[in-house]
Amino acid sequence: MGMLRQLTLKGHNCRVPDLVSDSLPFEHRFRIDARRFFVGISLFVGIALLSGCHRTRSSSPTDQYLLKDNSSLTLLLPPGLEPSAGKTQISELSLGAFSNDFSSEEIVAHCSIHGVLFELAPSPDQRRWIFQFPSAEGWSVPSAYESAGSEWTSFLQQLAERSLIGCFGKDAALSAMQERLVAAMPIPADEALIFYYSLGSYGLVDLHPGMEIEIESAITVAGKITGSDKALLTVQDRSPAGVSLVLRGSRKDLRGDAGAIASNVLEKFAEYPSLRLILAQETPETDQKRHAMLLGARTRDASDQLAGKIMRDGEHECVQGSPETACLIFPDGTASLLSTVTVNGHAALYAPGITLSQIIGTIRPARYERAMQTVTIQRPYLGTYAAIRFDRNRSEMRKLILINGDRITWK
């Protein structure tokens, strides 16, 4: 068993449905290192004309994100977003070069995406892309909020398909396009993990550049745990679509079971650009358990098919294998998914889903009040950073789910 502690995200309602209709009776858990948590923590033409749409200005990196209550929701509004008179808005974005292999008519026919909540189509001059999404008012409609997860998942699947056939040019990274799209629209703050990481209720999460997978195995002597071996795999961009894993540090540092697992992961998944992790889950009341699994595929569609089989039929589908996919089941307690958050200039790794309130809550009493009054947070925004404006109280801070790359400071 790895020396890991369970952190359960209670109260977070992930609304991305499973790829199969029936939910499984698992309690969703993230694995994080207890020491790291308690000590390291301190450190589109047609859609443009739709009624109710409102065009946004080009966002300015000097503007701020805004955490704002809207009806029964709290929304995270991106920099430069103007108020909308309707339930939808549009924004013109650069998402990569248009393919020279398609005529203008073919670009519109083959590269547009039409969904209930999210749409994408080339601008009339085919220099940019028009992205349509719910406005702040639009998110107040219960049906929009309830279907957001499945609609966003469907949109990303189609985006990956369009990328694969060359709609965005040869050098457009899928993860970068997703980041730009998320940065253009308001999102429900409590569903940040859906939009940034596509995290669903089954614990399936897309791996994005900057994430880390920590592999840890215990060292035992005479039946007693005397230490542990660790290996850290970093997720990096692999253009035009997908990601890859690299070892942080040198291969000569790989030791024991953790090193062997890490080496196997690097070799097994080297040729698969679509990487996803199914997080370990367990239900203490019934002793039901599912191991963490790493899924690799050549295409998003192949990955979806594999994930669906695992969700429907169980872990054994992971080991079946196919020319288009790879899958690995991690032993108990060995794999942790982590994101990098910079705290007062020091990079620290945390489980996705940690809130600003949780970080502030670990500050020593003597410094707590000062930190509450001075804390600031900056979030990646189109290649730079933008501050998030929020009220400095615990209620607001509980709504701020941190993402990979956030920067937090206090005095």
N, C-alpha and C positions, 0 to 999 in steps of 0.2 A: 504494500500500500504506500502511495506517496504521502508525504507529510503535508497534506493540503487541508484547508478548512472550507466548509461550504458557506456561501453567502446566498441567501434566498431573496430574490427581488419580489417582495409582496406588494400588492397594490398596483403593479404596473400591468395594464391590460393590453398586451400585444394583440392587435386586431388583424394581423396577417393570418389568414386561415391556413390550415395544413393543405398540402397538395392532394390529400385525400379528404373526403368529407367528414369522417368521424374523428373527433379528437380523442387522443389517448390519455389514460388516467395517470399522467405523470405530473408531479409538481416541478415547475421549471426552476432550475438552479444554475447559478454561475459558480465556477470554482475559482477561488483566489487564495493566495498565500496569506495566512493570518498575519505573519510578521510584516509582510509588505503592506497590508491594509492598515494595521494599527500603528506601525512605526514609519514606514516609508511614505505614508499618506501625508505626513507633516511636511515633508519636503515641498405659326403654321398660316395659303391664300384663304380657303373657305372658313376656317375657324376664326380668322381675323375679323370676319364680318358678322360673326354671330352676335345676336342681341345680348346685352348685359355685359359684354366684354369691355375692359378698360385697359388701354396700353400703358405700360409702365415706362418710365424713363430709364436710361442706362444707369445702373447702380454705381454709386461712388464708393470706392473703398474707404473713404474717410468717414462715411456715415456709420451708423451703428445698427446692430441687431436690437430689437425691442421685444421684451417679454410683456405681453399685454393680455389682460382678461377680456374675453369676448363671449358674452352670453354665459353658458356653463363651461366654456373651455378657456384654457390659457394658451395663447398662440405665441409662437416665436416668429416675429416679422423680420424679413431680411433687410439689409441696408438699401435705402433709396426707393422702397416700395411706396407707391402713392395709394391713397384711399380709392376704393372702387365703388361705383354706383350700382353694381350688379353682383351676381353671385359667382362670376368668373372674371379672371383677368388674363392678360397675355403679356408676354415679354419676348423681345427679340434677342436671340443669343447666337454666339459663335460656337459651333460644336465640331468644327473640323471642315476640311475642304470638301466640296461637292464632287462626286465621282465623275470622271471624264468618260466613263464607260456607259453612262446613261444619258439619254436625251432629256430635255426639260420635262417633257411629258412623263417619261419613265421615272424621273426623280420624284415627281408628285405621286405617281401611281405606286411605286415600289417602296418609297422611303417614308411616307407619312404614317403616323400612328393615330388612330381614332379610338378613344375610350370614353367612358362615361364621365370621369373626373379629369383625366389628363390626356391632352392631345399634342401632337407635334407635326409640323408641316413646314416645307420650305417657304421663305418669304417670296413675294411676287418677283423680285429680281434675282432670287436664288443666290443671294449672298449670305444670308443668315437664316436661322430657324425661328419659327414662331411657336412658342410653348404656351399652352393654355392650361390653367390650373384653377382650383377654387380660390376665391377671394376670402378675405377675413369674414365677410358676411356669408359667403358660401359654406364655410366650415361650420357655421351655426346650424345648418340643416342636419338633423340627426342622421338621415340616410347617407349623407356625404361622409360624416365621421365614421359611421359603422362600416362602410364599404371601402374606406380608404386603403386598408391593408391589401385586400385582394386586387383592387384597381391598380395600386402602385406596383404590386408584384407582376401583374399582367403587362403593365407599361414597360417595366424593366426587361421582361422577357422579349417583348417586341423590339425594344431598343437594341438588345443584344443581337437579335436576328438581322436587324437593319445594318448594324455595324459589320456583321459577318459578310454581308453581300457587298460591302464597300460604300454604303451611303454617306459615310462621314470621312472618307479618305483612308489612306493607309496608316497614318500616324496618329489617329485619334484614339486615345485610351478610353475604354469603356468606363472605368472608375472615375476618370476626370470628367467625363460627360455627366455622369450621375451626380457628382459633386456640384457641377455648375447648375444643373437643373434644380437640385435641392436648394441651392443658394438663391434661386430666383423667386421662390414662393413662400408664403406663410405656411407653417406646419403646426399641428397640435403639439405643444411642448412635451406632453407626456408620451408621445409616440415617436420621439426622436430616433429611437433605435430602428424603427421600421424604415424610415426614410433614409437614414444614413447607412444602415447596415442590412436592411431587408430582413431583420430578425422576426421570425414568426413564432407562433405559440408552441410549435413542436421543438423549438430550440435550434432551428436551422438558420445559420447566419452566413452571409456572403463575406468572404475575407477581402479586406481593403488594404491598400498600401499603408504602412505604418503600424498595423496591428502586429502582435507578437503571439506566437504559440510557445508556451513554456512547457517543456517536458521534464518531469522530475521522477526519479525512482529512488526508493529507500535502499540504504546500505544496512545490511543486518549482519551481526556477528553473534553466534551462539543463540540465535532466535531473538536477539534484541536489536532495535533500530539504533544505529550509532551515527548516522548521518544520511546524506542524500547526494545523488548525482543530478546535475541539471544541464539542460541544453536549451538554448533559446533560438527559435526560428523566426526570422523577420519576413513579413509579407511586403513585397515590392511590386511596382508596376511592370507589366510586360506588354508593351504596345504591339499591335493596335488594340487588342482586346484581351483582358485577363490579367492575372497576377502570377507571381512565382514566389517560391520560398528560398531564402538564403540563410545560412548559418551565421549567427552573430558570434564573431570571434573566429578562432582557428580550429580546423578539424583535429589538430593534435590535442586540443583541450577536451575532446569528447571522451567520456569515460563511462564505464559500466553500462547498465541497461538503458539509461537515458541517452547515452551516446549512440548506442546501437539502434535504438528506436529513431533517433534523429537522422542518422545516416540512411536508414531504410526509407524514411519519409522523403528525404531529398532525392534519392534515386527513383523511388516509386512514382513520384508526382512531378518529375522534371519536365515531362512532355505534355502536361495538362494545364492549360491556361485558366480554366474555370475551377476555382477552389472554394469549397464551402466546408464549414464545420458543423456537425451536429453535436450540441453540447450534452455532456453527461446529465442524466436526470434520474431522480429516484423519489419514491414515495415511502417514507418511513413507516406509515401505518400499515402498508401492505407488503413491504419489503420488495416492491417492484423496482427494478433498476435497469437502466440502459447506459451502456458505455458511450464515451465520446467517440465520434467517428469523423475521419477526414475524407471528404469526397473530392475527386478530381475528374474532370471531363474535358473533352475537346470542344464541346459546344454547350451553351446554356440549356438547350433542349435536352441533350443527353444527361446533363446534371439533374434537371427536373425529373426525368424519368426514373433515374436511379434513386433520388430522394423519395419520390412517391412510392416506389417499391419497398423501401426500408420502412417508411411510415406505416404502410399498409400491412406488410408481411413480417416485419421484424429485422433484427440485426443480421440474420443469416444471409439476407440479400446483399449485404455489403461484401461478402467474400465470393460471390458468384463470378464477378468480373466480366468484362467485355472489351473489345478493341477500343471502344470509345470512352471508357471510364476506368477509374481506379478507386479503390476504397480501402481504408485501413481502420480497424477497431483498436483503440488504445486500451491498454490494461487499466484496471481500476486506479483512479487517482493520479494519473500521470500527466494529463493534458489540461492546460489552463489557457483560455483566450484572454489576452490582455491588450489594453490600449495605452498609448503614451499620453500623459498629461503633464505639463510643466508647471510646477508649483514653486513660486519664488525663485525662478531661474534654474531649478533642478528637475530633470526629467524623472518621472516616476511611472510605474506601470500599475494599472488598476483594471478590475473587471469592467467590461462595458455595462453601463447602467448606473454607475455610481453617480450620486448627485453632489452638487456644490455643498448642500447642507451636511452631507456625511463627512466631507473633507473638513469643513469648518468645525464640525462637532468634535474633532480630535485635537483641537488646539488647546494648549494648557490654559487653565482659568485665568492666569495673570495676563495673557495675551489675547484672550477671546474677544472681549469687548472692542479693543482696538482693531482687531482683525475684522469684526463685523462691520465696523464703521468705514473701513478703508478697502475692503476686498473688491477687486475688479477681475473681470474675465474677458479674454479675447478669444475669438473663434476664427479658424481658417476661413478666408473669403476670397475666392478667385485669385489665388496665388499670393495673397497677403493676409493681413489680419484685421478684424473689425471687433470693436468692443460690444459687449452685450449690456444694454441698459436695463436695470431691474431695481426694485426696492430692496434695500439691504435688511431683510428680515428672514427668519428661518422658513416662513411659509413660502416666500418667493424662491428661496434657495432650494427648497425641496422640489420645485418644479423644473429646475435647471438640471437636466440629465447631461452629463459631460460626454463629449465625443473625443475621438482620437485627434490629438493635435491641439486641444484647448490649452490656453495659458492662464494660470491663476496667480494673482499677486495680492499681498496685503502688507501693511506696515506693522 
